[in-house]
Amino acid sequence: SLFLLDALINLNFYVSLNQITIKINPMTLEEKKMEFVVFCIENVAEQLNELPENIYSRLNNLGLIDDLLFDCYEVLHTQSKQHITEDIILALKNREKGEISQ
């Protein structure tokens, strides 16, 4: 659903007489990372049975959005949904206990 939403946002319509041309702009790396962060937050929230807003606050307050999700995007986004979710939950619990986890 995020892909479709992004595609709709990035559509450029060009209308000329009786013809409509649609140009889809490819996502930038920053946009891909933002989409990945949303994906991660939603999946962690589902796994922990919490609201995504609460997971976002917890991750953000502990610096994990930048330190883990953005900085480790290249590695993390190649992993399975389950593996990513488990890693984030482990890092979240470690940070909340005062341990550094990356």
Order of alpha helices (4+ residues) and beta strands (2+ residues): alpha-beta-beta-alpha-alpha-alpha-alpha
